[in-house]
């Protein structure tokens, strides 16, 4: 499974940004798709993930961020609204897949989102 994320950039506080991630390869093996982020000096953290029609979000982004998955297009998007400077981070697309009975984690290359105050 290969993941390619794009859509990052500079945005003002209060603004919106949409990230997209395209999956290729063993698409049918993907179970979970979602987004993580890593701010400077901090550990990578889960933003949200979706599987089986259920989506969970980190408390810090609930009500502001929305994850949508399009299985027909093999994409997962992250719509970010009401952005705050603390949302500044490198955002990573993530997928978990079951291949030959084992779980594997796959990561996109990361895309930088910078929110200016």
N, C-alpha and C positions, 0 to 999 in steps of 0.2 A: 504494500500500500504506500503510495506517495501522496503527500499533501502539499499543496501550494496555496499560501495565504497572501492576500494583497488587500490594499485599501487604507493602510496607515497613513499618517501625516500629521500636520499641525492644525490644531483646532482651538478656538477660544473657549474659555469656560462658559458653560451653559449651552454650548453648541452640540452638534450631532456628528456622528461618523459611522459609516457602515463598513465592516470588514467582511471579506468573503474568503472561502476556502474551497478549493476544488480537489477532490480525491480521484486518484486513478490507481490502476492495478487490481488487486483482489477486492473489488468493491463489495462483492456479495458477502465477504467475511466480516465486514464492519458491523459492529454492534452499537457502540457508543461513539458519538462525535460531540466535540465541544471546544471550548476555548480556555486557555490558561493565560496568565500574564505574569511578568516579572519586572518589578520596578528596581531601579538601581539600589544595590545594597540589600535587597530583600530576596526571600525565597520565592520560587515560582508558586503561584496560587491558582486554584481553580476559579474561573469566572462563572462557568456554567456548562452543563452537559445535557444532552438529550439522547434518549433511547426509548424505543417502543412507544413513542408519542408522549412520553413524560420528560419534562425539562426541569432541571433544578438550577438554582442560581446561588451564588454567594450572597450573603446578607448585604454586603457593601454595594451591590449593583441591582438588587431587587427593585423593581418598579422603574428602573432607568434603562436597563439593557434587556434585549430580547434576542433569543437564539431561534433561528428557523432553519430547518433542514429540508432540502429538496432531494428526495431519493432518485427522482427521474434524471436530475442533472448532476447528481453526485456532489452536491454542494452543501455547505453549512455556512450560514451568515450570522454575524453578530451586529445587531443594530444598537448603537450606543447613543443615548439621549441624555440631556442634562449633564454633560460631562463636567468633571471637576479636575482640578490640577492633580489630585491624588490618584486619578485614573491614568496618569502618565506611566507608561510601561511598554515593554515589548510584548506583544500579544502573539500567542502561539496557538495554532489550530492543532487539535489532538483527536486521535481516533484509537479506539480499542477494537481489536478484531480477534476472532477465534479462527485459527488456522491449524488444521490437523489436530484438533482437540485441545490446543493450547492458546492462552491469551497472549496477545502481543500489543504493545503500545507503539504508536507512530506519531511523529511530530512534523509539523510544517516548519519552515525556516524562520518564522517570526517576522512580525511587522511592527514597526515603531509607531506608537501613538503618543503625541505630546500635546498636553492641554495647557494652554497659557492662561494665566490669571488676568 
